[in-house]
Amino acid sequence: MSISINNRNEPKQQDGLITISEFCKLAKVSRSTFYRLRDLGQMPTLTYIGDSPRIRNSDYETWVEGLTRST
């Protein structure tokens, strides 16, 4: 799946889903860190398509905005 990237290395505002691997690449975190933080409630909610977990682009953007507000 390909997604558009803007200058801030984030998905452009659009409806769609990204994989956990794509999320980790964009967020610059390892997959294990993703799951550890998810278990702590600090990652976006997963949406499943069959057995495949995905993250909504809008949830990723909200997560990034939350990081920038807290720093």
C-alpha positions in Angstrom: 0.0 0.0 0.0 1.4 3.4 -0.9 0.6 6.6 1.0 1.4 10.2 0.3 4.0 11.8 2.5 4.2 15.6 3.2 7.2 17.6 4.3 6.8 16.6 8.0 7.1 12.9 7.1 3.4 12.3 7.9 0.6 10.9 5.8 -1.3 13.6 4.0 -4.9 14.3 5.3 -6.9 11.6 3.6 -9.1 8.7 4.5 -7.2 5.5 4.5 -5.3 2.9 6.4 -1.6 2.3 7.0 0.1 -0.9 8.2 1.9 -1.2 11.5 5.2 -1.3 9.5 4.3 1.9 7.7 3.3 3.5 11.0 6.7 2.5 12.6 8.6 3.8 9.6 6.8 7.2 9.8 7.0 7.4 13.6 10.6 6.2 13.6 9.9 3.5 16.3 10.6 -0.2 16.2 7.8 -2.7 15.9 8.5 -3.9 19.5 8.3 -0.3 20.8 5.0 0.1 19.0 3.5 -2.9 20.7 4.9 -2.0 24.1 3.4 1.5 23.9 0.2 0.1 22.5 -0.1 -2.1 25.6 0.3 1.0 27.7 -2.5 2.7 25.8 -0.1 5.2 24.1 -0.6 4.2 20.5 -3.5 4.7 18.1 -6.3 2.0 18.1 -5.9 -0.8 15.5 -8.5 -1.4 12.9 -8.6 -5.0 11.5 -9.3 -5.9 7.9 -9.7 -9.6 8.3 -6.7 -10.6 10.4 -4.6 -7.7 9.2 -4.2 -4.8 11.7 -4.2 -1.3 10.3 -4.1 2.3 11.6 -6.3 5.0 10.2 -4.3 7.9 8.8 -6.4 10.3 10.9 -5.5 8.4 14.0 -1.8 8.6 13.1 -2.2 12.4 12.6 -4.0 12.8 15.9 -1.3 10.8 17.7 1.5 13.0 16.2 -0.4 16.2 17.2 -0.7 14.8 20.7 3.1 14.3 20.8 3.8 17.9 19.7 1.3 19.3 22.2 2.9 17.4 25.1 6.5 18.6 24.3 
